[in-house]
């Protein structure tokens, strides 16, 4: 097994825990914006897909992962609302 206790390990674990713990808050935000639980879950899933599509260096450069996730989720919801009206 590989020992992952090198420098930066605590920071990446903290970041991972932060993004996982944000899921309920993101779902609540998306639901309030969209009015549909299914659409809210889709928006949250897209938000996490964008997070995991970034390189580790890009993720580590984000000072507040929770704020980044909230901002991206909000933008995705607004895009969904805009495309629903078109």
OpenMM code with the backbone's topology and positions (N, CA, C; nanometers):
from openmm import Vec3, app, unit

residues = "UNK UNK UNK UNK UNK UNK UNK UNK UNK UNK UNK UNK UNK UNK UNK UNK UNK UNK UNK UNK UNK UNK UNK UNK UNK UNK UNK UNK UNK UNK UNK UNK UNK UNK UNK UNK UNK UNK UNK UNK UNK UNK UNK UNK UNK UNK UNK UNK UNK UNK UNK UNK UNK UNK UNK UNK UNK UNK UNK UNK UNK UNK UNK UNK UNK UNK UNK UNK UNK UNK UNK UNK UNK UNK UNK UNK UNK UNK UNK UNK UNK UNK UNK UNK UNK UNK".split()
positions = [
    Vec3(0.0822, -0.1178, 0.0000),
    Vec3(0.0000, 0.0000, 0.0000),
    Vec3(0.0867, 0.1243, 0.0000),
    Vec3(0.0379, 0.2294, -0.0617),
    Vec3(0.1122, 0.3535, -0.0692),
    Vec3(0.0779, 0.4413, 0.0493),
    Vec3(0.1791, 0.5038, 0.1082),
    Vec3(0.1575, 0.5975, 0.2182),
    Vec3(0.1291, 0.7351, 0.1602),
    Vec3(0.0112, 0.7887, 0.1884),
    Vec3(-0.0303, 0.9182, 0.1349),
    Vec3(-0.0160, 1.0287, 0.2380),
    Vec3(0.0749, 1.0148, 0.3310),
    Vec3(0.0843, 1.1129, 0.4384),
    Vec3(0.1876, 1.2213, 0.4104),
    Vec3(0.2204, 1.2417, 0.2844),
    Vec3(0.3187, 1.3434, 0.2487),
    Vec3(0.2628, 1.4832, 0.2621),
    Vec3(0.3458, 1.5840, 0.2286),
    Vec3(0.3014, 1.7233, 0.2363),
    Vec3(0.1806, 1.7463, 0.1470),
    Vec3(0.0884, 1.8261, 0.1946),
    Vec3(-0.0303, 1.8568, 0.1165),
    Vec3(-0.1420, 1.7566, 0.1309),
    Vec3(-0.1121, 1.6446, 0.1963),
    Vec3(-0.2150, 1.5410, 0.2102),
    Vec3(-0.3321, 1.5898, 0.2943),
    Vec3(-0.3039, 1.6560, 0.4051),
    Vec3(-0.4116, 1.7060, 0.4904),
    Vec3(-0.4978, 1.8064, 0.4159),
    Vec3(-0.4352, 1.8922, 0.3366),
    Vec3(-0.5091, 1.9928, 0.2609),
    Vec3(-0.6032, 1.9266, 0.1600),
    Vec3(-0.5532, 1.8255, 0.0876),
    Vec3(-0.6379, 1.7614, -0.0126),
    Vec3(-0.7507, 1.6827, 0.0536),
    Vec3(-0.7235, 1.6202, 0.1681),
    Vec3(-0.8298, 1.5518, 0.2412),
    Vec3(-0.9350, 1.6513, 0.2888),
    Vec3(-0.8904, 1.7645, 0.3380),
    Vec3(-0.9844, 1.8672, 0.3840),
    Vec3(-1.0686, 1.9170, 0.2681),
    Vec3(-1.0066, 1.9356, 0.1521),
    Vec3(-1.0800, 1.9804, 0.0339),
    Vec3(-1.1819, 1.8776, -0.0112),
    Vec3(-1.1420, 1.7507, -0.0088),
    Vec3(-1.2336, 1.6441, -0.0475),
    Vec3(-1.3514, 1.6374, 0.0486),
    Vec3(-1.3235, 1.6440, 0.1775),
    Vec3(-1.4318, 1.6425, 0.2762),
    Vec3(-1.5243, 1.7620, 0.2584),
    Vec3(-1.4677, 1.8776, 0.2252),
    Vec3(-1.5492, 1.9982, 0.2058),
    Vec3(-1.6443, 1.9816, 0.0879),
    Vec3(-1.5939, 1.9277, -0.0231),
    Vec3(-1.6823, 1.9174, -0.1387),
    Vec3(-1.7894, 1.8109, -0.1196),
    Vec3(-1.7570, 1.7049, -0.0471),
    Vec3(-1.8571, 1.6012, -0.0204),
    Vec3(-1.9646, 1.6546, 0.0736),
    Vec3(-1.9237, 1.7303, 0.1746),
    Vec3(-2.0210, 1.7817, 0.2715),
    Vec3(-2.1085, 1.8921, 0.2131),
    Vec3(-2.0698, 1.9467, 0.0995),
    Vec3(-2.1475, 2.0534, 0.0362),
    Vec3(-2.2691, 2.0001, -0.0403),
    Vec3(-2.2763, 1.8732, -0.0641),
    Vec3(-2.3795, 1.8186, -0.1530),
    Vec3(-2.5215, 1.8563, -0.1099),
    Vec3(-2.5534, 1.8432, 0.0179),
    Vec3(-2.6881, 1.8758, 0.0647),
    Vec3(-2.7175, 2.0244, 0.0440),
    Vec3(-2.6202, 2.1090, 0.0778),
    Vec3(-2.6391, 2.2533, 0.0605),
    Vec3(-2.6568, 2.2886, -0.0875),
    Vec3(-2.5793, 2.2254, -0.1738),
    Vec3(-2.5924, 2.2511, -0.3174),
    Vec3(-2.7282, 2.2054, -0.3694),
    Vec3(-2.7739, 2.0910, -0.3221),
    Vec3(-2.9053, 2.0420, -0.3639),
    Vec3(-3.0150, 2.1383, -0.3185),
    Vec3(-3.0042, 2.1883, -0.1946),
    Vec3(-3.1027, 2.2852, -0.1454),
    Vec3(-3.1016, 2.4123, -0.2292),
    Vec3(-2.9826, 2.4623, -0.2602),
    Vec3(-2.9698, 2.5824, -0.3432),
    Vec3(-3.0336, 2.5600, -0.4799),
    Vec3(-2.9977, 2.4499, -0.5434),
    Vec3(-3.0496, 2.4205, -0.6770),
    Vec3(-3.2014, 2.4006, -0.6746),
    Vec3(-3.2523, 2.3365, -0.5704),
    Vec3(-3.3966, 2.3157, -0.5598),
    Vec3(-3.4701, 2.4489, -0.5469),
    Vec3(-3.4151, 2.5401, -0.4655),
    Vec3(-3.4790, 2.6714, -0.4502),
    Vec3(-3.4800, 2.7480, -0.5822),
    Vec3(-3.3764, 2.7306, -0.6619),
    Vec3(-3.3705, 2.8013, -0.7896),
    Vec3(-3.4572, 2.7359, -0.8962),
    Vec3(-3.4599, 2.6032, -0.8976),
    Vec3(-3.5261, 2.5312, -1.0067),
    Vec3(-3.6672, 2.4837, -0.9732),
    Vec3(-3.6963, 2.4589, -0.8465),
    Vec3(-3.8291, 2.4134, -0.8066),
    Vec3(-3.8562, 2.2669, -0.8347),
    Vec3(-3.7548, 2.1927, -0.8701),
    Vec3(-3.7701, 2.0506, -0.9006),
    Vec3(-3.6519, 1.9753, -0.8411),
    Vec3(-3.6811, 1.8733, -0.7622),
    Vec3(-3.5739, 1.7956, -0.7005),
    Vec3(-3.4915, 1.7222, -0.8064),
    Vec3(-3.5574, 1.6670, -0.9076),
    Vec3(-3.4851, 1.5944, -1.0124),
    Vec3(-3.3895, 1.6870, -1.0865),
    Vec3(-3.4356, 1.8071, -1.1211),
    Vec3(-3.3494, 1.9031, -1.1905),
    Vec3(-3.2380, 1.9516, -1.0979),
    Vec3(-3.2705, 1.9679, -0.9698),
    Vec3(-3.1689, 2.0103, -0.8733),
    Vec3(-3.0578, 1.9063, -0.8637),
    Vec3(-3.0952, 1.7795, -0.8580),
    Vec3(-2.9955, 1.6733, -0.8511),
    Vec3(-2.9111, 1.6688, -0.9780),
    Vec3(-2.9738, 1.6941, -1.0932),
    Vec3(-2.8986, 1.6999, -1.2186),
    Vec3(-2.7961, 1.8136, -1.2158),
    Vec3(-2.8376, 1.9289, -1.1639),
    Vec3(-2.7476, 2.0445, -1.1559),
    Vec3(-2.6300, 2.0150, -1.0624),
    Vec3(-2.6579, 1.9510, -0.9498),
    Vec3(-2.5517, 1.9176, -0.8549),
    Vec3(-2.4568, 1.8153, -0.9174),
    Vec3(-2.5109, 1.7194, -0.9868),
    Vec3(-2.4271, 1.6189, -1.0528),
    Vec3(-2.3353, 1.6856, -1.1554),
    Vec3(-2.3884, 1.7798, -1.2327),
    Vec3(-2.3072, 1.8524, -1.3302),
    Vec3(-2.1986, 1.9348, -1.2612),
    Vec3(-2.2332, 1.9936, -1.1456),
    Vec3(-2.1360, 2.0711, -1.0689),
    Vec3(-2.0192, 1.9834, -1.0273),
    Vec3(-2.0484, 1.8642, -0.9732),
    Vec3(-1.9426, 1.7725, -0.9319),
    Vec3(-1.8643, 1.7202, -1.0519),
    Vec3(-1.9303, 1.7002, -1.1648),
    Vec3(-1.8597, 1.6551, -1.2854),
    Vec3(-1.7563, 1.7596, -1.3272),
    Vec3(-1.7929, 1.8877, -1.3172),
    Vec3(-1.6980, 1.9936, -1.3514),
    Vec3(-1.5824, 1.9994, -1.2519),
    Vec3(-1.6113, 1.9753, -1.1243),
    Vec3(-1.5055, 1.9751, -1.0232),
    Vec3(-1.4044, 1.8640, -1.0528),
    Vec3(-1.4551, 1.7439, -1.0767),
    Vec3(-1.3662, 1.6301, -1.0978),
    Vec3(-1.2999, 1.6315, -1.2350),
    Vec3(-1.3486, 1.7124, -1.3286),
    Vec3(-1.2845, 1.7252, -1.4599),
    Vec3(-1.1587, 1.8114, -1.4523),
    Vec3(-1.1455, 1.8892, -1.3453),
    Vec3(-1.0272, 1.9736, -1.3287),
    Vec3(-0.9101, 1.8897, -1.2789),
    Vec3(-0.7905, 1.9373, -1.3102),
    Vec3(-0.6712, 1.8684, -1.2602),
    Vec3(-0.6589, 1.8925, -1.1100),
    Vec3(-0.5775, 1.8120, -1.0450),
    Vec3(-0.5543, 1.8261, -0.9013),
    Vec3(-0.4956, 1.9643, -0.8700),
    Vec3(-0.4081, 2.0131, -0.9590),
    Vec3(-0.3480, 2.1448, -0.9386),
    Vec3(-0.4542, 2.2544, -0.9441),
    Vec3(-0.5478, 2.2437, -1.0384),
    Vec3(-0.6561, 2.3422, -1.0475),
    Vec3(-0.7437, 2.3378, -0.9227),
    Vec3(-0.7752, 2.2175, -0.8761),
    Vec3(-0.8557, 2.2047, -0.7545),
    Vec3(-0.7837, 2.2645, -0.6344),
    Vec3(-0.6552, 2.2367, -0.6218),
    Vec3(-0.5779, 2.2870, -0.5084),
    Vec3(-0.5641, 2.4390, -0.5110),
    Vec3(-0.5739, 2.4992, -0.6291),
    Vec3(-0.5616, 2.6447, -0.6416),
    Vec3(-0.6868, 2.7174, -0.5935),
    Vec3(-0.7967, 2.6448, -0.5743),
    Vec3(-0.9219, 2.7064, -0.5299),
    Vec3(-0.9186, 2.7164, -0.3779),
    Vec3(-0.9226, 2.8406, -0.3285),
    Vec3(-0.9101, 2.8648, -0.1843),
    Vec3(-1.0302, 2.8121, -0.1063),
    Vec3(-1.1493, 2.8223, -0.1648),
    Vec3(-1.2706, 2.7785, -0.0963),
    Vec3(-1.3523, 2.6883, -0.1892),
    Vec3(-1.3299, 2.5571, -0.1825),
    Vec3(-1.4032, 2.4664, -0.2710),
    Vec3(-1.5555, 2.4778, -0.2569),
    Vec3(-1.6031, 2.4978, -0.1335),
    Vec3(-1.7476, 2.5096, -0.1129),
    Vec3(-1.8058, 2.6296, -0.1845),
    Vec3(-1.7371, 2.7419, -0.1790),
    Vec3(-1.7839, 2.8629, -0.2483),
    Vec3(-1.7792, 2.8419, -0.3990),
    Vec3(-1.6745, 2.7759, -0.4479),
    Vec3(-1.6633, 2.7485, -0.5910),
    Vec3(-1.7791, 2.6606, -0.6370),
    Vec3(-1.8077, 2.5553, -0.5605),
    Vec3(-1.9175, 2.4652, -0.5954),
    Vec3(-2.0512, 2.5381, -0.5957),
    Vec3(-2.0738, 2.6240, -0.4974),
    Vec3(-2.1997, 2.6992, -0.4908),
    Vec3(-2.2148, 2.7921, -0.6102),
    Vec3(-2.1078, 2.8591, -0.6459),
    Vec3(-2.1123, 2.9520, -0.7588),
    Vec3(-2.1399, 2.8774, -0.8894),
    Vec3(-2.0703, 2.7671, -0.9089),
    Vec3(-2.0894, 2.6882, -1.0313),
    Vec3(-2.2310, 2.6302, -1.0357),
    Vec3(-2.2785, 2.5781, -0.9228),
    Vec3(-2.4145, 2.5223, -0.9192),
    Vec3(-2.5173, 2.6302, -0.9521),
    Vec3(-2.4993, 2.7492, -0.8966),
    Vec3(-2.5908, 2.8590, -0.9260),
    Vec3(-2.5922, 2.8940, -1.0733),
    Vec3(-2.4750, 2.8983, -1.1336),
    Vec3(-2.4664, 2.9295, -1.2776),
    Vec3(-2.5302, 2.8202, -1.3622),
    Vec3(-2.5094, 2.6959, -1.3235),
    Vec3(-2.5713, 2.5847, -1.3979),
    Vec3(-2.7239, 2.5958, -1.3882),
    Vec3(-2.7750, 2.6270, -1.2685),
    Vec3(-2.9192, 2.6427, -1.2517),
    Vec3(-2.9733, 2.7561, -1.3386),
    Vec3(-2.9019, 2.8677, -1.3398),
    Vec3(-2.9457, 2.9807, -1.4224),
    Vec3(-2.9438, 2.9439, -1.5697),
    Vec3(-2.8431, 2.8671, -1.6129),
    Vec3(-2.8391, 2.8199, -1.7510),
    Vec3(-2.9577, 2.7281, -1.7812),
    Vec3(-2.9910, 2.6406, -1.6843),
    Vec3(-3.1042, 2.5504, -1.7028),
    Vec3(-3.2354, 2.6293, -1.7136),
    Vec3(-3.2503, 2.7300, -1.6297),
    Vec3(-3.3701, 2.8129, -1.6349),
    Vec3(-3.3789, 2.8883, -1.7679),
    Vec3(-3.2654, 2.9393, -1.8133),
    Vec3(-3.2633, 3.0112, -1.9409),
    Vec3(-3.2967, 2.9225, -2.0578),
    Vec3(-3.2455, 2.8003, -2.0597),
    Vec3(-3.2734, 2.7097, -2.1717),
    Vec3(-3.4175, 2.6583, -2.1645),
    Vec3(-3.4764, 2.6532, -2.0457),
    Vec3(-3.6155, 2.6090, -2.0333),
    Vec3(-3.7107, 2.7137, -2.0924),
    Vec3(-3.6722, 2.8395, -2.0832),
    Vec3(-3.7571, 2.9474, -2.1361),
    Vec3(-3.7438, 2.9618, -2.2862),
    Vec3(-3.6305, 2.9189, -2.3424),
    Vec3(-3.6064, 2.9371, -2.4863),
    Vec3(-3.6897, 2.8407, -2.5701),
] * unit.nanometer
topology = app.Topology()
chain = topology.addChain("A")
for resn in residues:
    res = topology.addResidue(resn, chain)
    for name in ("N", "CA", "C"):
        topology.addAtom(name, app.Element.getBySymbol(name[0]), res)
